[in-house]
Amino acid sequence: MSGGLVAVVVPLAAEHAEQVLTIYQAGVDEGNATFETTAPEWETFDAAKLPAHRFAAVEGNGKVLGWVAASRVSDRCAYAGVVEHSVYVHPAARGRGVASTLLRALIESTERAGIWTIQSGVFPENAASLAVHERAGFRVIGTRERIGRHHGVWRDVVLLERRSPAIT
């Protein structure tokens, strides 16, 4: 597909579950999105993601093009303003600005909530994800080398963060 994004960003809800998990599984299957080997069940996904900070990009016909969601990084009060996020785009919708649009929605929602840091870990082979994050104001803070095994192979993870200039 080519062309710009023709979708709206809406709160990610149970009605999107099947499509969201299908997109998640596509990322899992491609091998450079996550250490997971299968997408979780909806109940597990739903329980792990902060309701106020998860969104879907949806076309007028109801098709989900992508999603973004954040989770708390810690129960410790010192980390109350820090979340970790994931963003996934349907393979047929890539190159249309879906991830950028979803990241903007996430940044806006987290800043309204007083969250000062959004972080993520990305495989270094996932150049598209690294580029979209850089455009959204994320910076590389380091690489965790050989941090985990994925299909029997040690993988590195690039750590990214975006510090809100609005939260002081």
N, C-alpha and C positions, 0 to 999 in steps of 0.2 A: 504494500500500500504506500501511496505517497500523499503528499498534501499535509496541511496542518491539522491540528486537533479539532474535531467536531464532536465534542462531548462536554458533559458537565461533570463537575466534581461534587460528589454527594457523600454524606457520612456512610461509611462501610457498615452494612447491616447484614443480618441473617439472610435476607432475601438475595444477597450477592454470594452467599457461601459457596455454592457449587462452582460458579465461574471463577471466584477468587482462588479456590483450592486447585482448580484446573490450571490456572495461570501459574500458581506456586509450583505445581508438579512439573510443568513445562520447564521452569527454571531449574528445578532439581534434576530433571532428565538431561538438560544441556551440560551439566557438570561444573559450571563456574559461578553458581549463584549462592550455594550454601553447602555446609557439611551434611545437612539432612539427606537421607536417602529416599524418603517419601514425604509428601505433604501431610501435615497432621489432620486429624479429624476436626470438624468445625468446632466442636465443644472445646477442644484443647486450644485451638487458634484463638477463639473468642475469649477464653479465660486469660490468655497471655497478653492480649493487646489492650491498650488503654482506650476505652470507648470514645473519649473526646479527641483522640489523635489518630484516627484511622479513616481513610477516605478511599473511594473508588472513582475512577474516571469512567463514565457511562455514556454510551451513545443513546440517541433518542429511541432506538428500538429495544433498549434495555441491555445491550451487550456491554459487558465490562471489558474495558481496554487495559486496565491496570489498577494496581492498588498500592497504598502506602500505609504502614501501621507502625506505631511505636510501643515500646514496653519500658517499664521501669528498669533501671540497671541495678538498683539496690533498695532495700527497705530502710537503710540508714538515713536519718533525716538530713545529713550533710549532702546527700545525693538527690534530694527532692527535685532539684532543677535540672536533672540529667536524664535523658532517655536514649534508648538505642532504637534505631528504626530499620525497616526493610522496605524496599520499593521493587515491585515486579511489574513488567509490562508484557502483555500477550505478544508472542512472536510476530504476529501479523500486524501489530500496531506500532512496532518500533520505528523510530525515526520520525515520529509525528509530534514530538514534544510532550508525550504523555507523562514520562517520568519527571520532566521539569515542572509541569503543571502540578503534579501530585506533591512534589517536594515543596513548591511554593505554598500549597494548602497546609502542609504539615508545619512549615516554618511559621506561618501566620497563626495557626492554632496553638502551637507551643509558646510562641511569644505572648499571646493573649493570656496564657495560663502562667506566665512567669518562669517558664523553663528556659534556662540560659545555655544549655548545651544539648545538641543532638549529635549522637555518635553512631558509627557503624563500622563493621569490618567487611572488607571486600577482597576477594581473591585478586591478586595482581594481574592475572590473565583477563579479567573482566574490564577491559579498557573502556568500553562504553559506559559502564557504571561509574568508573573513576572520573571520566570526562563530565558526565552530567552532574556529579556531585561537586566537582570543581566549579562548574558554571553556577551552581546554586550557593556558592560561598563556603563550601567545605574545604578543609585543608588536610593534607596528610600529616599525621603526627608521628608516624613510625610504621615499621613492619614487624610483625611477630613472625619470626622465621620458624618453619617446621612446627607450627603450633598444634596441628592435628592431622590425623590420617583420614584420607578421603579415598575410598575404594582402594585401600592398601598403599596409597602414595602420600608421603608427607607434603602438606600444603602450607604456604605462607598466607598471611592475612595482612592487608594494608589497613591500618586504623585511620579513620577519618573523623573529623569533628567540625561542627559549625557552632561557633560561639555567637550568641545573639548580641549585636551592638545595642539593642534596645533595652536589654536587661543589665542594670548596673548595680 
